[in-house]
Amino acid sequence: MTMHRIMVGSVLSMATLLLLLAVLAWQADGVDDKPRSQVLQGVQEELRAHALITHDEAIRLIASQYKAETGVPLATDLEDKSYRGYVKSMGTAFGAFSDEEMAQVVEYVKFMDKYENVGRDPRDRIQPGAPSTLES
């Protein structure tokens, strides 16, 4: 079990590192020859590949649960909003999985949340009580 925690910690560290690289790319906008959208696309591709390797068991568990519920296979598509929504809904499906399986599913849900936030520029977020700087 300790080895599993070490692996989960390193997996989260890798995802966090990739997100940090995305933030640094935003800050370096204009310095790098690549537009922000190309940098973010590369980061998302890396994250997708990372997810398929490190969260393969959670992906299998979620797909199995989906097929049991609907009778239809679930395509693993991180770009599909309905797929991401279903994955996040499994983060509270405590009766569907064992404790160990649920821990894997929850880690994938956390990853999915981080994945969805790649590309959101923190400068575009509206602070409470501050006037909006976003153009309508």
Backbone hydrogen bonds, N-H to C=O, Kabsch-Sander energy under -0.5 kcal/mol:
donor,donor_aa,acceptor,acceptor_aa,energy
5,R,1,M,-1.9
6,I,2,T,-2.2
7,M,3,M,-2.5
8,V,4,H,-2.6
9,G,5,R,-2.5
10,S,6,I,-2.3
11,V,7,M,-2.3
12,L,8,V,-2.7
13,S,9,G,-2.1
14,M,10,S,-2.2
15,A,11,V,-2.3
16,T,12,L,-2.7
17,L,13,S,-2.6
18,L,14,M,-2.3
19,L,15,A,-2.1
20,L,16,T,-2.5
21,L,17,L,-2.3
22,A,18,L,-1.7
23,V,19,L,-2.1
24,L,20,L,-2.6
25,A,21,L,-2.1
26,W,22,A,-1.9
27,Q,23,V,-2.2
28,A,24,L,-1.8
29,D,26,W,-1.5
31,V,28,A,-2.7
32,D,28,A,-1.5
38,Q,35,P,-0.7
39,V,35,P,-1.9
40,L,36,R,-2.8
41,Q,37,S,-2.1
42,G,38,Q,-2.0
43,V,39,V,-2.1
44,Q,40,L,-2.7
45,E,41,Q,-2.2
46,E,42,G,-2.0
47,L,43,V,-2.5
48,R,44,Q,-2.5
49,A,45,E,-2.2
50,H,46,E,-2.5
51,A,47,L,-2.6
52,L,48,R,-2.1
53,I,49,A,-1.2
54,T,50,H,-2.8
55,H,51,A,-2.4
56,D,53,I,-0.7
59,I,55,H,-2.7
60,R,56,D,-2.1
61,L,57,E,-2.6
62,I,58,A,-2.6
63,A,59,I,-2.4
64,S,60,R,-2.4
65,Q,61,L,-2.3
66,Y,62,I,-2.5
67,K,63,A,-2.4
68,A,64,S,-2.1
69,E,65,Q,-1.9
70,T,66,Y,-2.8
71,G,67,K,-2.4
75,A,73,P,-0.6
77,D,75,A,-1.1
80,D,77,D,-1.7
81,K,79,E,-0.6
84,R,80,D,-2.4
85,G,81,K,-2.3
86,Y,82,S,-2.3
87,V,83,Y,-2.7
88,K,84,R,-2.4
89,S,85,G,-1.9
90,M,86,Y,-1.4
90,M,87,V,-0.6
91,G,88,K,-1.1
92,T,89,S,-1.3
93,A,90,M,-1.2
94,F,92,T,-1.6
96,A,93,A,-1.5
97,F,93,A,-0.6
97,F,94,F,-0.6
102,M,98,S,-3.0
103,A,99,D,-1.9
104,Q,100,E,-1.5
105,V,101,E,-2.5
106,V,102,M,-2.9
107,E,103,A,-1.8
108,Y,104,Q,-1.8
109,V,105,V,-2.4
110,K,106,V,-2.4
111,F,107,E,-2.2
112,M,108,Y,-2.8
113,D,109,V,-2.2
114,K,110,K,-2.0
115,Y,111,F,-2.9
116,E,112,M,-2.4
117,N,113,D,-1.1
118,V,114,K,-0.6
118,V,115,Y,-1.1
120,R,117,N,-1.8
121,D,119,G,-0.8
124,D,121,D,-2.2
125,R,122,P,-1.0
127,Q,125,R,-0.5
130,A,127,Q,-2.1
